[in-house]
Amino acid sequence: MPNTIKAETYNITDKNAVKIAIGEFDHATSAHGNQKISSKQKKTHSLTQELRPRLQAFLQTTLDLEEQLAIFCSEIGDSITFDSVSYINERENIEINQGHESDHKISFNLMTQGDRVGALKFSRKKKFARQELQLLEEASTTLIYPVRNALRYREALQSALTDALTQVGNRLALESTLHKEIEVSHRYNRALSILLIDIDRFKSVNDQYGHAAGDTVLKNISASLADTCRQADSTYRYGGEEFVVLLTNTSNAGALTIAERLRATIAGLTCIHEQLEIPVTISIGVATLKPTEMRQEILERADQALYQAKHLGRNRVVNSNAPEKKAL
């Protein structure tokens, strides 16, 4: 393993007054702290002066983090070799990797005034020379504000696709995701199922306990649905008291099993609002995608199954893919 040390955070003075912290890097590259600037360092400085404006211009063309990292790697790859580079943002649970990690590493924490917007980590087989660190350090500053803007855009996009009350996906998010999943299902002959869920007698909850209690019920049920589903599944508020659970790569039999588990979980749930216990149940319509079927058709079948579940007495699961019974 390489001999590594921790370096202190320091300021880089430039027109953006940005601050970068070097994380972990090889001892050999940090042993000469106060040497005079060499001819190689002067050349590196000249190189970064040329590289910086070009990088800034290219990075402003996209708000996609993966594209930004690809542009960054492409531009600095002509000036310095590395085996891998990663962008990591633990707060937002983001990690984007390019290349294969090697032994010798250097990390830069990307900071604005008082706000850390992530970290860049470089690696390669041989140690980074000091002038290479200088180049990486200077080049990395160009990513700070594009990355910050990309994170803000990502947050705004996520907010636009999230139901404000329940914090699950909204109808717009469902329609977009379902359209993509149907395309994948048809292309690769992969099973896809949906559960259309309605809270039983929700109007009476609002009438008897008030709309604030109704909001509590919606939040509790959406949280229980999301917690009970598998990690690969996704939950959306379809409208009012209706939810959709999207089950990728799930057969009809698997969807029925999950639907029954969700129904039983909610039936055992008691919502508490201002010390009042509110019993709740749900009805579920199940639909599994058929060949050539599109978004509206599978949603309509799930809706018909849900209507039947309500008609049969509520707190039950009905399968729209069940074989029709032949008349005697």
C-alpha positions in Angstrom: 0.0 0.0 0.0 1.3 3.5 -0.7 2.6 5.7 2.1 -0.1 8.3 2.6 -0.6 11.4 4.8 -3.4 13.9 5.5 -2.8 17.4 4.2 -4.4 20.5 5.7 -7.2 22.5 4.0 -5.9 25.6 2.3 -7.3 28.4 0.1 -6.7 28.9 -3.6 -6.9 32.5 -4.5 -8.6 33.0 -7.9 -11.3 35.1 -9.3 -14.0 32.8 -7.8 -12.3 32.9 -4.3 -12.9 29.1 -4.1 -11.5 26.8 -1.5 -10.2 23.3 -2.1 -9.0 20.8 0.5 -6.5 18.1 -0.5 -7.5 14.8 1.1 -5.3 11.8 0.9 -2.2 11.6 -1.3 1.2 10.1 -1.5 3.9 11.2 1.0 6.5 11.6 -1.8 4.4 14.2 -3.6 4.0 16.5 -0.5 7.5 16.4 1.0 8.8 19.6 -0.6 6.6 22.4 0.6 8.6 25.6 0.1 10.8 25.0 -3.0 11.2 27.7 -5.6 9.1 27.4 -8.7 10.8 25.1 -11.2 10.7 25.3 -15.0 8.3 22.4 -15.0 6.0 24.2 -12.5 6.1 27.3 -14.7 5.1 25.2 -17.7 2.3 23.6 -15.7 1.1 27.1 -14.6 1.1 28.2 -18.3 -0.8 25.0 -19.2 -3.5 25.6 -16.6 -3.9 29.2 -17.8 -4.8 27.7 -21.2 -6.8 24.8 -19.9 -9.0 26.7 -17.4 -11.0 28.9 -19.8 -11.6 26.0 -22.2 -12.8 23.8 -19.4 -15.1 26.5 -18.0 -16.7 27.0 -21.4 -17.3 23.3 -22.0 -18.5 22.6 -18.5 -21.2 25.3 -18.9 -22.8 23.4 -21.7 -24.5 20.8 -19.5 -26.2 20.4 -16.1 -25.7 16.6 -16.1 -23.1 15.5 -13.6 -21.9 12.5 -15.6 -21.5 14.6 -18.7 -19.5 17.2 -16.7 -17.1 14.5 -15.4 -16.7 13.1 -18.9 -15.9 16.6 -20.3 -13.4 17.2 -17.4 -11.6 13.9 -18.0 -11.5 14.4 -21.8 -10.0 17.9 -21.4 -7.4 17.2 -18.8 -6.5 13.8 -20.1 -4.2 15.4 -22.7 -2.2 17.1 -20.0 -2.0 14.5 -17.2 -2.4 10.7 -17.1 -4.6 9.0 -14.5 -6.3 5.6 -14.3 -9.5 6.7 -12.6 -11.5 9.7 -11.5 -14.5 9.7 -9.3 -17.0 12.3 -8.2 -18.5 11.6 -4.8 -21.2 13.4 -2.9 -22.2 11.5 0.3 -24.9 14.0 1.3 -26.8 13.4 -2.0 -25.8 9.7 -2.2 -24.0 10.3 -5.6 -21.0 8.4 -6.8 -19.8 8.6 -10.5 -16.8 6.7 -11.5 -14.6 6.6 -14.7 -11.8 4.1 -15.1 -10.3 1.6 -12.7 -8.9 2.6 -9.4 -5.2 2.2 -8.7 -2.9 2.4 -5.7 -1.8 6.0 -5.6 -4.7 8.4 -4.9 -5.4 12.1 -4.4 -8.7 13.7 -3.4 -10.0 17.2 -3.6 -12.9 18.5 -1.6 -14.8 21.0 -3.8 -16.0 23.9 -1.8 -17.9 27.2 -2.3 -18.1 29.7 0.5 -19.1 27.4 3.4 -20.7 24.7 1.2 -19.1 21.4 0.2 -20.4 20.3 -3.2 -18.6 17.0 -3.4 -15.1 15.5 -3.9 -12.9 14.5 -6.8 -10.7 11.5 -6.4 -7.9 10.6 -8.9 -5.8 7.5 -8.9 -3.1 5.8 -11.0 -0.3 3.3 -10.6 2.6 5.7 -10.2 2.8 8.6 -7.8 1.6 12.0 -8.8 4.4 14.6 -9.2 4.1 17.9 -7.5 3.5 19.8 -10.7 0.8 17.3 -11.6 -0.9 18.0 -8.3 -0.8 21.7 -9.1 -2.4 21.1 -12.4 -5.1 18.9 -11.0 -5.7 21.3 -8.2 -6.1 24.3 -10.6 -8.2 22.3 -13.1 -10.5 21.0 -10.3 -11.5 24.5 -9.4 -13.3 24.8 -12.7 -15.7 22.0 -11.7 -16.9 23.7 -8.5 -19.6 26.0 -9.8 -20.8 23.8 -12.7 -21.2 21.0 -10.2 -23.0 23.2 -7.7 -25.4 24.3 -10.5 -25.9 20.7 -11.6 -26.8 19.8 -8.0 -29.3 22.6 -7.8 -30.9 21.6 -11.1 -31.0 18.0 -9.9 -32.7 19.1 -6.7 -35.2 21.2 -8.6 -36.0 18.4 -11.0 -36.4 16.0 -8.1 -38.7 18.4 -6.4 -40.8 18.7 -9.5 -41.2 14.9 -9.6 -42.0 14.5 -5.9 -45.4 14.8 -4.2 -45.0 17.6 -1.6 -47.2 15.9 1.1 -46.1 12.3 1.0 -42.6 12.7 -0.5 -43.1 9.8 -2.9 -43.1 10.3 -6.7 -46.0 12.3 -8.2 -48.1 11.5 -11.3 -45.7 13.2 -13.6 -42.8 11.0 -12.3 -45.0 7.9 -12.7 -45.9 8.6 -16.3 -42.3 9.3 -17.3 -41.0 6.2 -15.5 -43.8 3.9 -16.6 -43.3 4.9 -20.2 -39.6 4.0 -20.0 -40.2 0.7 -18.2 -42.8 -0.4 -20.7 -40.3 0.2 -23.6 -37.6 -1.8 -21.7 -40.2 -4.6 -21.0 -41.2 -4.9 -24.6 -37.6 -4.7 -25.9 -36.2 -7.4 -23.6 -39.4 -9.4 -23.0 -39.2 -8.5 -19.3 -42.2 -8.8 -17.0 -43.6 -5.6 -15.6 -46.5 -5.2 -13.2 -48.3 -2.3 -11.4 -50.5 -2.1 -8.3 -53.2 0.6 -8.3 -54.0 1.3 -4.6 -56.9 3.2 -3.1 -57.4 4.0 0.6 -60.8 2.6 1.6 -63.4 5.1 2.8 -60.9 8.0 2.8 -63.7 10.6 2.4 -65.2 9.5 5.8 -61.7 10.0 7.4 -61.7 13.6 6.3 -65.4 14.1 7.3 -65.0 12.5 10.7 -61.5 13.5 11.7 -60.7 16.5 9.5 -58.4 17.1 6.6 -55.3 17.3 8.8 -56.0 13.8 9.9 -56.5 12.8 6.3 -53.0 14.2 5.5 -51.6 12.1 8.4 -53.2 9.0 6.9 -51.8 9.7 3.4 -48.3 10.2 4.8 -48.4 7.1 7.0 -49.7 4.9 4.2 -47.3 6.2 1.6 -44.4 5.6 4.0 -45.6 2.1 4.8 -46.0 1.3 1.1 -42.4 2.5 0.4 -41.0 0.6 3.4 -42.8 -2.6 2.6 -41.9 -2.7 -1.1 -38.7 -4.2 -2.4 -35.8 -1.8 -3.0 -36.2 -2.1 -6.8 -39.9 -1.1 -6.6 -41.1 2.5 -6.7 -44.2 4.2 -5.2 -46.1 7.1 -6.6 -49.1 9.2 -5.5 -51.4 8.9 -8.5 -53.9 11.5 -7.2 -56.1 12.1 -4.1 -56.0 8.9 -2.1 -54.7 6.7 -4.9 -51.2 5.3 -5.2 -49.3 3.3 -7.7 -46.5 0.8 -7.0 -44.4 0.0 -10.0 -42.9 -3.5 -10.0 -40.1 -3.9 -12.5 -39.1 -7.4 -13.7 -42.1 -8.9 -11.7 -44.5 -11.5 -13.0 -48.2 -11.5 -12.3 -47.8 -14.2 -9.5 -45.0 -12.1 -7.9 -47.2 -8.9 -8.1 -50.1 -10.7 -6.4 -47.8 -11.8 -3.6 -46.5 -8.3 -3.1 -50.0 -6.8 -3.3 -51.3 -9.1 -0.6 -48.3 -8.3 1.6 -49.0 -4.6 1.2 -52.7 -5.0 1.9 -52.0 -7.0 5.1 -49.4 -4.5 6.3 -51.8 -1.5 5.9 -54.7 -3.5 7.5 -52.5 -3.9 10.6 -51.6 -0.2 10.6 -53.3 2.3 12.9 -52.7 6.0 12.1 -52.4 8.3 15.1 -53.5 11.9 14.8 -53.8 14.1 17.9 -54.1 11.0 20.1 -56.9 9.6 17.9 -56.5 6.1 16.4 -57.7 5.9 12.8 -58.0 2.4 11.4 -57.2 2.2 7.7 -57.4 -0.4 4.9 -56.6 -0.4 1.2 -57.9 -2.0 -2.0 -55.6 -3.0 -4.8 -55.9 -3.6 -8.5 -53.1 -5.6 -10.1 -52.1 -5.5 -13.7 -49.2 -7.2 -15.5 -48.1 -5.8 -18.9 -49.3 -7.7 -21.9 -47.5 -7.9 -25.3 -48.0 -4.7 -27.3 -49.8 -3.1 -24.4 -49.0 0.6 -23.6 -49.2 2.8 -20.6 -52.8 3.9 -20.7 -54.1 0.3 -21.3 -52.3 -1.2 -18.3 -53.4 1.6 -16.1 -57.0 1.2 -17.2 -56.9 -2.6 -16.5 -55.5 -1.9 -13.0 -58.2 0.7 -12.5 -61.0 -1.8 -13.5 -59.5 -4.4 -11.1 -59.4 -1.7 -8.3 -63.0 -0.9 -9.0 -64.0 -4.5 -8.6 -62.0 -4.8 -5.4 -64.0 -1.9 -4.0 -67.3 -3.3 -5.3 -66.6 -6.7 -3.6 -66.2 -5.2 -0.2 -62.8 -3.4 0.0 -59.7 -4.4 1.8 -58.8 -6.9 -0.9 -56.7 -7.6 -4.0 -58.1 -8.2 -7.5 -56.1 -9.4 -10.4 -56.9 -8.0 -13.9 -54.8 -10.7 -15.5 -56.9 -13.6 -14.0 -58.4 -15.9 -16.6 -62.0 -15.2 -17.4 -64.5 -17.8 -16.2 -66.4 -19.5 -18.9 -70.1 -19.6 -18.7 -71.7 -23.0 -18.1 
